[in-house]
Amino acid sequence: MDIKTEICACNSLTIEDIATCIKENNFTTMEELLENQICPMGDKCESCRDEGINNDGLNIPMVLAMVKRGVL
């Protein structure tokens, strides 16, 4: 998986961008991520929350889980 893959097209955020935002702001839940105003994500078309923008399963919850496990 390429960390430069765009996950949130509406906000132009890649896996790397989302992981950085999670780490820098100590977000631990999807609710915190979706409500944050620092690096908004998942607030427009919302496909990045579910199946992924390319229907590939690469989504915000996956990035959050990978950060929690220390993979990213």
Predicted model as a PDB file, atoms N, CA, C, CB and O in Angstrom, pLDDT in the B-factor column:
MODEL        1                                                                  
ATOM      1  N   MET A   1       0.845  -1.175   0.000  1.00 84.00           N  
ATOM      2  CA  MET A   1       0.000   0.000   0.000  1.00 84.00           C  
ATOM      3  C   MET A   1       0.894   1.243   0.000  1.00 84.00           C  
ATOM      4  CB  MET A   1      -0.963  -0.005   1.224  1.00 84.00           C  
ATOM      5  O   MET A   1       1.856   1.333   0.763  1.00 84.00           O  
ATOM      6  N   ASP A   2       0.564   2.174  -0.851  1.00 93.00           N  
ATOM      7  CA  ASP A   2       1.309   3.417  -0.984  1.00 93.00           C  
ATOM      8  C   ASP A   2       0.695   4.468  -0.062  1.00 93.00           C  
ATOM      9  CB  ASP A   2       1.315   3.908  -2.460  1.00 93.00           C  
ATOM     10  O   ASP A   2      -0.492   4.774  -0.183  1.00 93.00           O  
ATOM     11  N   ILE A   3       1.487   5.027   0.861  1.00 95.00           N  
ATOM     12  CA  ILE A   3       0.953   6.018   1.802  1.00 95.00           C  
ATOM     13  C   ILE A   3       0.581   7.336   1.126  1.00 95.00           C  
ATOM     14  CB  ILE A   3       1.964   6.284   2.898  1.00 95.00           C  
ATOM     15  O   ILE A   3      -0.020   8.211   1.749  1.00 95.00           O  
ATOM     16  N   LYS A   4       0.937   7.471  -0.141  1.00 96.00           N  
ATOM     17  CA  LYS A   4       0.569   8.666  -0.910  1.00 96.00           C  
ATOM     18  C   LYS A   4      -0.786   8.497  -1.602  1.00 96.00           C  
ATOM     19  CB  LYS A   4       1.649   8.977  -1.953  1.00 96.00           C  
ATOM     20  O   LYS A   4      -1.223   9.380  -2.339  1.00 96.00           O  
ATOM     21  N   THR A   5      -1.449   7.360  -1.362  1.00 95.00           N  
ATOM     22  CA  THR A   5      -2.759   7.099  -1.954  1.00 95.00           C  
ATOM     23  C   THR A   5      -3.784   8.039  -1.337  1.00 95.00           C  
ATOM     24  CB  THR A   5      -3.180   5.619  -1.751  1.00 95.00           C  
ATOM     25  O   THR A   5      -3.885   8.162  -0.117  1.00 95.00           O  
ATOM     26  N   GLU A   6      -4.539   8.697  -2.206  1.00 95.00           N  
ATOM     27  CA  GLU A   6      -5.572   9.616  -1.727  1.00 95.00           C  
ATOM     28  C   GLU A   6      -6.743   8.816  -1.158  1.00 95.00           C  
ATOM     29  CB  GLU A   6      -6.052  10.556  -2.872  1.00 95.00           C  
ATOM     30  O   GLU A   6      -7.248   7.895  -1.800  1.00 95.00           O  
ATOM     31  N   ILE A   7      -7.163   9.176   0.038  1.00 94.00           N  
ATOM     32  CA  ILE A   7      -8.264   8.496   0.721  1.00 94.00           C  
ATOM     33  C   ILE A   7      -9.498   9.384   0.761  1.00 94.00           C  
ATOM     34  CB  ILE A   7      -7.853   8.095   2.146  1.00 94.00           C  
ATOM     35  O   ILE A   7     -10.617   8.914   0.558  1.00 94.00           O  
ATOM     36  N   CYS A   8      -9.289  10.670   1.024  1.00 94.00           N  
ATOM     37  CA  CYS A   8     -10.400  11.629   1.119  1.00 94.00           C  
ATOM     38  C   CYS A   8     -10.262  12.620  -0.031  1.00 94.00           C  
ATOM     39  CB  CYS A   8     -10.408  12.375   2.514  1.00 94.00           C  
ATOM     40  O   CYS A   8      -9.574  13.634   0.087  1.00 94.00           O  
ATOM     41  N   ALA A   9     -10.924  12.313  -1.142  1.00 93.00           N  
ATOM     42  CA  ALA A   9     -10.790  13.131  -2.349  1.00 93.00           C  
ATOM     43  C   ALA A   9     -11.341  14.544  -2.160  1.00 93.00           C  
ATOM     44  CB  ALA A   9     -11.500  12.458  -3.510  1.00 93.00           C  
ATOM     45  O   ALA A   9     -10.769  15.503  -2.677  1.00 93.00           O  
ATOM     46  N   CYS A  10     -12.420  14.676  -1.441  1.00 92.00           N  
ATOM     47  CA  CYS A  10     -13.041  16.001  -1.269  1.00 92.00           C  
ATOM     48  C   CYS A  10     -12.127  16.976  -0.534  1.00 92.00           C  
ATOM     49  CB  CYS A  10     -14.358  15.868  -0.511  1.00 92.00           C  
ATOM     50  O   CYS A  10     -12.215  18.187  -0.736  1.00 92.00           O  
ATOM     51  N   ASN A  11     -11.249  16.447   0.320  1.00 94.00           N  
ATOM     52  CA  ASN A  11     -10.318  17.301   1.058  1.00 94.00           C  
ATOM     53  C   ASN A  11      -8.872  17.069   0.626  1.00 94.00           C  
ATOM     54  CB  ASN A  11     -10.455  17.055   2.556  1.00 94.00           C  
ATOM     55  O   ASN A  11      -7.944  17.592   1.243  1.00 94.00           O  
ATOM     56  N   SER A  12      -8.685  16.288  -0.430  1.00 95.00           N  
ATOM     57  CA  SER A  12      -7.358  15.977  -0.979  1.00 95.00           C  
ATOM     58  C   SER A  12      -6.387  15.467   0.080  1.00 95.00           C  
ATOM     59  CB  SER A  12      -6.773  17.206  -1.646  1.00 95.00           C  
ATOM     60  O   SER A  12      -5.268  15.967   0.190  1.00 95.00           O  
ATOM     61  N   LEU A  13      -6.815  14.466   0.866  1.00 96.00           N  
ATOM     62  CA  LEU A  13      -5.973  13.904   1.912  1.00 96.00           C  
ATOM     63  C   LEU A  13      -5.543  12.487   1.564  1.00 96.00           C  
ATOM     64  CB  LEU A  13      -6.704  13.919   3.248  1.00 96.00           C  
ATOM     65  O   LEU A  13      -6.354  11.650   1.168  1.00 96.00           O  
ATOM     66  N   THR A  14      -4.250  12.239   1.722  1.00 97.00           N  
ATOM     67  CA  THR A  14      -3.688  10.914   1.473  1.00 97.00           C  
ATOM     68  C   THR A  14      -3.663  10.115   2.779  1.00 97.00           C  
ATOM     69  CB  THR A  14      -2.256  11.024   0.867  1.00 97.00           C  
ATOM     70  O   THR A  14      -3.972  10.643   3.848  1.00 97.00           O  
ATOM     71  N   ILE A  15      -3.297   8.851   2.678  1.00 97.00           N  
ATOM     72  CA  ILE A  15      -3.125   8.022   3.874  1.00 97.00           C  
ATOM     73  C   ILE A  15      -2.138   8.711   4.812  1.00 97.00           C  
ATOM     74  CB  ILE A  15      -2.627   6.584   3.501  1.00 97.00           C  
ATOM     75  O   ILE A  15      -2.373   8.796   6.018  1.00 97.00           O  
ATOM     76  N   GLU A  16      -1.040   9.197   4.258  1.00 97.00           N  
ATOM     77  CA  GLU A  16      -0.008   9.864   5.055  1.00 97.00           C  
ATOM     78  C   GLU A  16      -0.556  11.110   5.745  1.00 97.00           C  
ATOM     79  CB  GLU A  16       1.184  10.238   4.173  1.00 97.00           C  
ATOM     80  O   GLU A  16      -0.283  11.327   6.926  1.00 97.00           O  
ATOM     81  N   ASP A  17      -1.328  11.936   5.023  1.00 97.00           N  
ATOM     82  CA  ASP A  17      -1.906  13.152   5.603  1.00 97.00           C  
ATOM     83  C   ASP A  17      -2.818  12.819   6.776  1.00 97.00           C  
ATOM     84  CB  ASP A  17      -2.684  13.937   4.539  1.00 97.00           C  
ATOM     85  O   ASP A  17      -2.752  13.459   7.826  1.00 97.00           O  
ATOM     86  N   ILE A  18      -3.662  11.822   6.596  1.00 97.00           N  
ATOM     87  CA  ILE A  18      -4.624  11.446   7.629  1.00 97.00           C  
ATOM     88  C   ILE A  18      -3.890  10.884   8.844  1.00 97.00           C  
ATOM     89  CB  ILE A  18      -5.639  10.414   7.084  1.00 97.00           C  
ATOM     90  O   ILE A  18      -4.214  11.232   9.980  1.00 97.00           O  
ATOM     91  N   ALA A  19      -2.905  10.020   8.611  1.00 98.00           N  
ATOM     92  CA  ALA A  19      -2.128   9.444   9.718  1.00 98.00           C  
ATOM     93  C   ALA A  19      -1.407  10.537  10.495  1.00 98.00           C  
ATOM     94  CB  ALA A  19      -1.111   8.412   9.190  1.00 98.00           C  
ATOM     95  O   ALA A  19      -1.370  10.501  11.725  1.00 98.00           O  
ATOM     96  N   THR A  20      -0.837  11.500   9.795  1.00 98.00           N  
ATOM     97  CA  THR A  20      -0.145  12.614  10.452  1.00 98.00           C  
ATOM     98  C   THR A  20      -1.112  13.415  11.310  1.00 98.00           C  
ATOM     99  CB  THR A  20       0.520  13.529   9.412  1.00 98.00           C  
ATOM    100  O   THR A  20      -0.786  13.766  12.444  1.00 98.00           O  
ATOM    101  N   CYS A  21      -2.286  13.705  10.789  1.00 97.00           N  
ATOM    102  CA  CYS A  21      -3.301  14.450  11.533  1.00 97.00           C  
ATOM    103  C   CYS A  21      -3.711  13.687  12.798  1.00 97.00           C  
ATOM    104  CB  CYS A  21      -4.535  14.716  10.642  1.00 97.00           C  
ATOM    105  O   CYS A  21      -3.849  14.281  13.867  1.00 97.00           O  
ATOM    106  N   ILE A  22      -3.903  12.384  12.672  1.00 98.00           N  
ATOM    107  CA  ILE A  22      -4.292  11.555  13.818  1.00 98.00           C  
ATOM    108  C   ILE A  22      -3.219  11.621  14.899  1.00 98.00           C  
ATOM    109  CB  ILE A  22      -4.526  10.086  13.381  1.00 98.00           C  
ATOM    110  O   ILE A  22      -3.517  11.837  16.074  1.00 98.00           O  
ATOM    111  N   LYS A  23      -1.975  11.435  14.489  1.00 98.00           N  
ATOM    112  CA  LYS A  23      -0.866  11.423  15.458  1.00 98.00           C  
ATOM    113  C   LYS A  23      -0.652  12.775  16.110  1.00 98.00           C  
ATOM    114  CB  LYS A  23       0.417  10.986  14.779  1.00 98.00           C  
ATOM    115  O   LYS A  23      -0.506  12.860  17.330  1.00 98.00           O  
ATOM    116  N   GLU A  24      -0.633  13.837  15.310  1.00 97.00           N  
ATOM    117  CA  GLU A  24      -0.358  15.173  15.847  1.00 97.00           C  
ATOM    118  C   GLU A  24      -1.432  15.659  16.809  1.00 97.00           C  
ATOM    119  CB  GLU A  24      -0.218  16.159  14.716  1.00 97.00           C  
ATOM    120  O   GLU A  24      -1.155  16.462  17.700  1.00 97.00           O  
ATOM    121  N   ASN A  25      -2.662  15.173  16.631  1.00 97.00           N  
ATOM    122  CA  ASN A  25      -3.770  15.646  17.452  1.00 97.00           C  
ATOM    123  C   ASN A  25      -4.295  14.592  18.418  1.00 97.00           C  
ATOM    124  CB  ASN A  25      -4.885  16.112  16.570  1.00 97.00           C  
ATOM    125  O   ASN A  25      -5.299  14.806  19.097  1.00 97.00           O  
ATOM    126  N   ASN A  26      -3.611  13.458  18.474  1.00 97.00           N  
ATOM    127  CA  ASN A  26      -3.974  12.377  19.393  1.00 97.00           C  
ATOM    128  C   ASN A  26      -5.433  11.945  19.266  1.00 97.00           C  
ATOM    129  CB  ASN A  26      -3.701  12.805  20.810  1.00 97.00           C  
ATOM    130  O   ASN A  26      -6.091  11.663  20.268  1.00 97.00           O  
ATOM    131  N   PHE A  27      -5.937  11.895  18.030  1.00 97.00           N  
ATOM    132  CA  PHE A  27      -7.297  11.424  17.814  1.00 97.00           C  
ATOM    133  C   PHE A  27      -7.322   9.908  18.016  1.00 97.00           C  
ATOM    134  CB  PHE A  27      -7.809  11.813  16.386  1.00 97.00           C  
ATOM    135  O   PHE A  27      -6.414   9.203  17.576  1.00 97.00           O  
ATOM    136  N   THR A  28      -8.361   9.413  18.682  1.00 96.00           N  
ATOM    137  CA  THR A  28      -8.456   7.976  18.934  1.00 96.00           C  
ATOM    138  C   THR A  28      -9.765   7.368  18.430  1.00 96.00           C  
ATOM    139  CB  THR A  28      -8.312   7.707  20.412  1.00 96.00           C  
ATOM    140  O   THR A  28      -9.898   6.145  18.377  1.00 96.00           O  
ATOM    141  N   THR A  29     -10.728   8.208  18.061  1.00 96.00           N  
ATOM    142  CA  THR A  29     -12.020   7.691  17.595  1.00 96.00           C  
ATOM    143  C   THR A  29     -12.396   8.310  16.259  1.00 96.00           C  
ATOM    144  CB  THR A  29     -13.121   7.967  18.633  1.00 96.00           C  
ATOM    145  O   THR A  29     -11.907   9.380  15.895  1.00 96.00           O  
ATOM    146  N   MET A  30     -13.270   7.625  15.533  1.00 95.00           N  
ATOM    147  CA  MET A  30     -13.784   8.165  14.268  1.00 95.00           C  
ATOM    148  C   MET A  30     -14.553   9.456  14.527  1.00 95.00           C  
ATOM    149  CB  MET A  30     -14.694   7.128  13.553  1.00 95.00           C  
ATOM    150  O   MET A  30     -14.479  10.395  13.735  1.00 95.00           O  
ATOM    151  N   GLU A  31     -15.280   9.502  15.619  1.00 95.00           N  
ATOM    152  CA  GLU A  31     -16.056  10.705  15.942  1.00 95.00           C  
ATOM    153  C   GLU A  31     -15.142  11.918  16.066  1.00 95.00           C  
ATOM    154  CB  GLU A  31     -16.850  10.504  17.248  1.00 95.00           C  
ATOM    155  O   GLU A  31     -15.445  12.983  15.526  1.00 95.00           O  
ATOM    156  N   GLU A  32     -14.033  11.764  16.769  1.00 95.00           N  
ATOM    157  CA  GLU A  32     -13.070  12.871  16.903  1.00 95.00           C  
ATOM    158  C   GLU A  32     -12.547  13.295  15.539  1.00 95.00           C  
ATOM    159  CB  GLU A  32     -11.893  12.464  17.816  1.00 95.00           C  
ATOM    160  O   GLU A  32     -12.445  14.486  15.246  1.00 95.00           O  
ATOM    161  N   LEU A  33     -12.219  12.318  14.712  1.00 93.00           N  
ATOM    162  CA  LEU A  33     -11.685  12.626  13.380  1.00 93.00           C  
ATOM    163  C   LEU A  33     -12.688  13.384  12.526  1.00 93.00           C  
ATOM    164  CB  LEU A  33     -11.273  11.347  12.670  1.00 93.00           C  
ATOM    165  O   LEU A  33     -12.344  14.383  11.894  1.00 93.00           O  
ATOM    166  N   LEU A  34     -13.920  12.913  12.506  1.00 92.00           N  
ATOM    167  CA  LEU A  34     -14.933  13.505  11.642  1.00 92.00           C  
ATOM    168  C   LEU A  34     -15.389  14.875  12.128  1.00 92.00           C  
ATOM    169  CB  LEU A  34     -16.120  12.584  11.540  1.00 92.00           C  
ATOM    170  O   LEU A  34     -15.851  15.690  11.330  1.00 92.00           O  
ATOM    171  N   GLU A  35     -15.264  15.136  13.417  1.00 94.00           N  
ATOM    172  CA  GLU A  35     -15.691  16.424  13.956  1.00 94.00           C  
ATOM    173  C   GLU A  35     -14.571  17.454  14.007  1.00 94.00           C  
ATOM    174  CB  GLU A  35     -16.254  16.235  15.331  1.00 94.00           C  
ATOM    175  O   GLU A  35     -14.835  18.632  14.245  1.00 94.00           O  
ATOM    176  N   ASN A  36     -13.326  17.037  13.791  1.00 95.00           N  
ATOM    177  CA  ASN A  36     -12.209  17.963  13.935  1.00 95.00           C  
ATOM    178  C   ASN A  36     -12.223  19.038  12.847  1.00 95.00           C  
ATOM    179  CB  ASN A  36     -10.889  17.200  13.899  1.00 95.00           C  
ATOM    180  O   ASN A  36     -12.634  18.786  11.714  1.00 95.00           O  
ATOM    181  N   GLN A  37     -11.775  20.220  13.205  1.00 94.00           N  
ATOM    182  CA  GLN A  37     -11.706  21.344  12.276  1.00 94.00           C  
ATOM    183  C   GLN A  37     -10.266  21.642  11.854  1.00 94.00           C  
ATOM    184  CB  GLN A  37     -12.331  22.584  12.908  1.00 94.00           C  
ATOM    185  O   GLN A  37     -10.031  22.517  11.020  1.00 94.00           O  
ATOM    186  N   ILE A  38      -9.309  20.922  12.425  1.00 94.00           N  
ATOM    187  CA  ILE A  38      -7.894  21.136  12.126  1.00 94.00           C  
ATOM    188  C   ILE A  38      -7.561  20.608  10.736  1.00 94.00           C  
ATOM    189  CB  ILE A  38      -7.005  20.455  13.185  1.00 94.00           C  
ATOM    190  O   ILE A  38      -6.932  21.297   9.932  1.00 94.00           O  
ATOM    191  N   CYS A  39      -7.979  19.407  10.470  1.00 95.00           N  
ATOM    192  CA  CYS A  39      -7.781  18.786   9.151  1.00 95.00           C  
ATOM    193  C   CYS A  39      -9.084  18.068   8.799  1.00 95.00           C  
ATOM    194  CB  CYS A  39      -6.539  17.779   9.148  1.00 95.00           C  
ATOM    195  O   CYS A  39      -9.181  16.850   8.950  1.00 95.00           O  
ATOM    196  N   PRO A  40     -10.078  18.813   8.334  1.00 96.00           N  
ATOM    197  CA  PRO A  40     -11.389  18.217   8.029  1.00 96.00           C  
ATOM    198  C   PRO A  40     -11.286  17.048   7.052  1.00 96.00           C  
ATOM    199  CB  PRO A  40     -12.321  19.275   7.456  1.00 96.00           C  
ATOM    200  O   PRO A  40     -10.529  17.084   6.082  1.00 96.00           O  
ATOM    201  N   MET A  41     -12.070  16.015   7.338  1.00 95.00           N  
ATOM    202  CA  MET A  41     -12.111  14.844   6.462  1.00 95.00           C  
ATOM    203  C   MET A  41     -13.445  14.136   6.617  1.00 95.00           C  
ATOM    204  CB  MET A  41     -10.947  13.877   6.774  1.00 95.00           C  
ATOM    205  O   MET A  41     -14.078  14.207   7.671  1.00 95.00           O  
ATOM    206  N   GLY A  42     -13.864  13.461   5.573  1.00 91.00           N  
ATOM    207  CA  GLY A  42     -15.085  12.672   5.622  1.00 91.00           C  
ATOM    208  C   GLY A  42     -16.342  13.493   5.808  1.00 91.00           C  
ATOM    209  O   GLY A  42     -17.366  12.978   6.257  1.00 91.00           O  
ATOM    210  N   ASP A  43     -16.269  14.772   5.463  1.00 89.00           N  
ATOM    211  CA  ASP A  43     -17.399  15.665   5.744  1.00 89.00           C  
ATOM    212  C   ASP A  43     -18.187  16.070   4.501  1.00 89.00           C  
ATOM    213  CB  ASP A  43     -16.901  16.901   6.431  1.00 89.00           C  
ATOM    214  O   ASP A  43     -19.133  16.853   4.592  1.00 89.00           O  
ATOM    215  N   LYS A  44     -17.804  15.542   3.350  1.00 90.00           N  
ATOM    216  CA  LYS A  44     -18.500  15.944   2.124  1.00 90.00           C  
ATOM    217  C   LYS A  44     -19.162  14.739   1.475  1.00 90.00           C  
ATOM    218  CB  LYS A  44     -17.525  16.613   1.135  1.00 90.00           C  
ATOM    219  O   LYS A  44     -20.329  14.465   1.757  1.00 90.00           O  
ATOM    220  N   CYS A  45     -18.465  14.019   0.624  1.00 87.00           N  
ATOM    221  CA  CYS A  45     -19.117  12.904  -0.085  1.00 87.00           C  
ATOM    222  C   CYS A  45     -19.250  11.656   0.785  1.00 87.00           C  
ATOM    223  CB  CYS A  45     -18.336  12.560  -1.346  1.00 87.00           C  
ATOM    224  O   CYS A  45     -20.093  10.802   0.510  1.00 87.00           O  
ATOM    225  N   GLU A  46     -18.457  11.542   1.794  1.00 86.00           N  
ATOM    226  CA  GLU A  46     -18.523  10.478   2.799  1.00 86.00           C  
ATOM    227  C   GLU A  46     -18.131   9.082   2.330  1.00 86.00           C  
ATOM    228  CB  GLU A  46     -19.879  10.418   3.326  1.00 86.00           C  
ATOM    229  O   GLU A  46     -18.136   8.157   3.143  1.00 86.00           O  
ATOM    230  N   SER A  47     -17.792   8.888   1.058  1.00 91.00           N  
ATOM    231  CA  SER A  47     -17.390   7.542   0.626  1.00 91.00           C  
ATOM    232  C   SER A  47     -16.082   7.120   1.286  1.00 91.00           C  
ATOM    233  CB  SER A  47     -17.246   7.489  -0.903  1.00 91.00           C  
ATOM    234  O   SER A  47     -15.797   5.928   1.396  1.00 91.00           O  
ATOM    235  N   CYS A  48     -15.289   8.094   1.723  1.00 92.00           N  
ATOM    236  CA  CYS A  48     -14.019   7.769   2.380  1.00 92.00           C  
ATOM    237  C   CYS A  48     -14.239   7.177   3.769  1.00 92.00           C  
ATOM    238  CB  CYS A  48     -13.142   9.016   2.482  1.00 92.00           C  
ATOM    239  O   CYS A  48     -13.295   6.688   4.389  1.00 92.00           O  
ATOM    240  N   ARG A  49     -15.459   7.215   4.256  1.00 92.00           N  
ATOM    241  CA  ARG A  49     -15.781   6.609   5.556  1.00 92.00           C  
ATOM    242  C   ARG A  49     -16.120   5.136   5.407  1.00 92.00           C  
ATOM    243  CB  ARG A  49     -16.948   7.346   6.218  1.00 92.00           C  
ATOM    244  O   ARG A  49     -15.946   4.358   6.345  1.00 92.00           O  
ATOM    245  N   ASP A  50     -16.603   4.749   4.234  1.00 92.00           N  
ATOM    246  CA  ASP A  50     -17.123   3.399   4.055  1.00 92.00           C  
ATOM    247  C   ASP A  50     -16.292   2.568   3.090  1.00 92.00           C  
ATOM    248  CB  ASP A  50     -18.539   3.459   3.570  1.00 92.00           C  
ATOM    249  O   ASP A  50     -15.266   2.003   3.468  1.00 92.00           O  
ATOM    250  N   GLU A  51     -16.740   2.498   1.850  1.00 90.00           N  
ATOM    251  CA  GLU A  51     -16.108   1.609   0.873  1.00 90.00           C  
ATOM    252  C   GLU A  51     -14.821   2.178   0.272  1.00 90.00           C  
ATOM    253  CB  GLU A  51     -17.079   1.308  -0.234  1.00 90.00           C  
ATOM    254  O   GLU A  51     -14.083   1.454  -0.396  1.00 90.00           O  
ATOM    255  N   GLY A  52     -14.550   3.436   0.496  1.00 92.00           N  
ATOM    256  CA  GLY A  52     -13.374   4.063  -0.102  1.00 92.00           C  
ATOM    257  C   GLY A  52     -13.747   4.758  -1.393  1.00 92.00           C  
ATOM    258  O   GLY A  52     -14.724   4.381  -2.040  1.00 92.00           O  
ATOM    259  N   ILE A  53     -12.987   5.762  -1.778  1.00 91.00           N  
ATOM    260  CA  ILE A  53     -13.342   6.550  -2.957  1.00 91.00           C  
ATOM    261  C   ILE A  53     -13.225   5.762  -4.248  1.00 91.00           C  
ATOM    262  CB  ILE A  53     -12.471   7.772  -3.038  1.00 91.00           C  
ATOM    263  O   ILE A  53     -13.828   6.132  -5.254  1.00 91.00           O  
ATOM    264  N   ASN A  54     -12.458   4.679  -4.234  1.00 87.00           N  
ATOM    265  CA  ASN A  54     -12.324   3.834  -5.424  1.00 87.00           C  
ATOM    266  C   ASN A  54     -12.949   2.465  -5.205  1.00 87.00           C  
ATOM    267  CB  ASN A  54     -10.852   3.679  -5.803  1.00 87.00           C  
ATOM    268  O   ASN A  54     -12.629   1.510  -5.913  1.00 87.00           O  
ATOM    269  N   ASN A  55     -13.842   2.367  -4.224  1.00 90.00           N  
ATOM    270  CA  ASN A  55     -14.454   1.081  -3.854  1.00 90.00           C  
ATOM    271  C   ASN A  55     -13.404   0.015  -3.587  1.00 90.00           C  
ATOM    272  CB  ASN A  55     -15.400   0.605  -4.955  1.00 90.00           C  
ATOM    273  O   ASN A  55     -13.591  -1.155  -3.921  1.00 90.00           O  
ATOM    274  N   ASP A  56     -12.291   0.434  -2.978  1.00 90.00           N  
ATOM    275  CA  ASP A  56     -11.185  -0.490  -2.726  1.00 90.00           C  
ATOM    276  C   ASP A  56     -11.004  -0.818  -1.252  1.00 90.00           C  
ATOM    277  CB  ASP A  56      -9.907   0.086  -3.267  1.00 90.00           C  
ATOM    278  O   ASP A  56     -10.084  -1.548  -0.882  1.00 90.00           O  
ATOM    279  N   GLY A  57     -11.879  -0.281  -0.411  1.00 89.00           N  
ATOM    280  CA  GLY A  57     -11.778  -0.561   1.012  1.00 89.00           C  
ATOM    281  C   GLY A  57     -10.767   0.297   1.744  1.00 89.00           C  
ATOM    282  O   GLY A  57     -10.663   0.222   2.968  1.00 89.00           O  
ATOM    283  N   LEU A  58     -10.017   1.114   1.011  1.00 94.00           N  
ATOM    284  CA  LEU A  58      -9.072   2.025   1.661  1.00 94.00           C  
ATOM    285  C   LEU A  58      -9.880   3.220   2.152  1.00 94.00           C  
ATOM    286  CB  LEU A  58      -7.905   2.472   0.677  1.00 94.00           C  
ATOM    287  O   LEU A  58     -10.393   4.006   1.356  1.00 94.00           O  
ATOM    288  N   ASN A  59      -9.987   3.346   3.470  1.00 95.00           N  
ATOM    289  CA  ASN A  59     -10.845   4.381   4.027  1.00 95.00           C  
ATOM    290  C   ASN A  59     -10.262   4.962   5.321  1.00 95.00           C  
ATOM    291  CB  ASN A  59     -12.239   3.820   4.284  1.00 95.00           C  
ATOM    292  O   ASN A  59      -9.241   4.491   5.822  1.00 95.00           O  
ATOM    293  N   ILE A  60     -10.919   5.972   5.840  1.00 96.00           N  
ATOM    294  CA  ILE A  60     -10.447   6.642   7.054  1.00 96.00           C  
ATOM    295  C   ILE A  60     -10.401   5.685   8.249  1.00 96.00           C  
ATOM    296  CB  ILE A  60     -11.347   7.837   7.380  1.00 96.00           C  
ATOM    297  O   ILE A  60      -9.408   5.695   8.977  1.00 96.00           O  
ATOM    298  N   PRO A  61     -11.431   4.852   8.487  1.00 96.00           N  
ATOM    299  CA  PRO A  61     -11.349   3.930   9.619  1.00 96.00           C  
ATOM    300  C   PRO A  61     -10.138   2.988   9.541  1.00 96.00           C  
ATOM    301  CB  PRO A  61     -12.621   3.112   9.697  1.00 96.00           C  
ATOM    302  O   PRO A  61      -9.555   2.640  10.568  1.00 96.00           O  
ATOM    303  N   MET A  62      -9.762   2.577   8.321  1.00 96.00           N  
ATOM    304  CA  MET A  62      -8.596   1.719   8.145  1.00 96.00           C  
ATOM    305  C   MET A  62      -7.328   2.454   8.579  1.00 96.00           C  
ATOM    306  CB  MET A  62      -8.479   1.259   6.677  1.00 96.00           C  
ATOM    307  O   MET A  62      -6.472   1.878   9.251  1.00 96.00           O  
ATOM    308  N   VAL A  63      -7.208   3.730   8.193  1.00 97.00           N  
ATOM    309  CA  VAL A  63      -6.026   4.509   8.559  1.00 97.00           C  
ATOM    310  C   VAL A  63      -5.966   4.677  10.077  1.00 97.00           C  
ATOM    311  CB  VAL A  63      -6.040   5.894   7.857  1.00 97.00           C  
ATOM    312  O   VAL A  63      -4.901   4.524  10.675  1.00 97.00           O  
ATOM    313  N   LEU A  64      -7.093   4.987  10.698  1.00 97.00           N  
ATOM    314  CA  LEU A  64      -7.147   5.133  12.148  1.00 97.00           C  
ATOM    315  C   LEU A  64      -6.708   3.853  12.826  1.00 97.00           C  
ATOM    316  CB  LEU A  64      -8.554   5.516  12.603  1.00 97.00           C  
ATOM    317  O   LEU A  64      -5.914   3.899  13.766  1.00 97.00           O  
ATOM    318  N   ALA A  65      -7.203   2.714  12.376  1.00 97.00           N  
ATOM    319  CA  ALA A  65      -6.826   1.424  12.966  1.00 97.00           C  
ATOM    320  C   ALA A  65      -5.335   1.142  12.804  1.00 97.00           C  
ATOM    321  CB  ALA A  65      -7.637   0.297  12.329  1.00 97.00           C  
ATOM    322  O   ALA A  65      -4.692   0.627  13.719  1.00 97.00           O  
ATOM    323  N   MET A  66      -4.788   1.481  11.635  1.00 97.00           N  
ATOM    324  CA  MET A  66      -3.364   1.249  11.399  1.00 97.00           C  
ATOM    325  C   MET A  66      -2.502   2.134  12.286  1.00 97.00           C  
ATOM    326  CB  MET A  66      -3.023   1.493   9.934  1.00 97.00           C  
ATOM    327  O   MET A  66      -1.451   1.696  12.755  1.00 97.00           O  
ATOM    328  N   VAL A  67      -2.922   3.360  12.524  1.00 98.00           N  
ATOM    329  CA  VAL A  67      -2.178   4.251  13.427  1.00 98.00           C  
ATOM    330  C   VAL A  67      -2.235   3.692  14.848  1.00 98.00           C  
ATOM    331  CB  VAL A  67      -2.756   5.706  13.384  1.00 98.00           C  
ATOM    332  O   VAL A  67      -1.221   3.661  15.544  1.00 98.00           O  
ATOM    333  N   LYS A  68      -3.407   3.253  15.275  1.00 97.00           N  
ATOM    334  CA  LYS A  68      -3.565   2.685  16.621  1.00 97.00           C  
ATOM    335  C   LYS A  68      -2.665   1.461  16.832  1.00 97.00           C  
ATOM    336  CB  LYS A  68      -5.031   2.299  16.861  1.00 97.00           C  
ATOM    337  O   LYS A  68      -2.115   1.272  17.916  1.00 97.00           O  
ATOM    338  N   ARG A  69      -2.518   0.632  15.789  1.00 97.00           N  
ATOM    339  CA  ARG A  69      -1.685  -0.572  15.874  1.00 97.00           C  
ATOM    340  C   ARG A  69      -0.200  -0.244  15.698  1.00 97.00           C  
ATOM    341  CB  ARG A  69      -2.121  -1.593  14.815  1.00 97.00           C  
ATOM    342  O   ARG A  69       0.649  -1.113  15.897  1.00 97.00           O  
ATOM    343  N   GLY A  70       0.122   0.991  15.329  1.00 96.00           N  
ATOM    344  CA  GLY A  70       1.513   1.376  15.147  1.00 96.00           C  
ATOM    345  C   GLY A  70       2.080   1.010  13.792  1.00 96.00           C  
ATOM    346  O   GLY A  70       3.295   1.043  13.598  1.00 96.00           O  
ATOM    347  N   VAL A  71       1.209   0.658  12.845  1.00 95.00           N  
ATOM    348  CA  VAL A  71       1.656   0.285  11.501  1.00 95.00           C  
ATOM    349  C   VAL A  71       2.031   1.517  10.706  1.00 95.00           C  
ATOM    350  CB  VAL A  71       0.568  -0.507  10.765  1.00 95.00           C  
ATOM    351  O   VAL A  71       2.932   1.475   9.868  1.00 95.00           O  
ATOM    352  N   LEU A  72       1.343   2.610  10.966  1.00 94.00           N  
ATOM    353  CA  LEU A  72       1.633   3.888  10.282  1.00 94.00           C  
ATOM    354  C   LEU A  72       2.217   4.869  11.261  1.00 94.00           C  
ATOM    355  CB  LEU A  72       0.362   4.481   9.632  1.00 94.00           C  
ATOM    356  O   LEU A  72       2.530   6.000  10.889  1.00 94.00           O  
TER     357      LEU A  72                                                      
ENDMDL                                                                          
END                                                                             
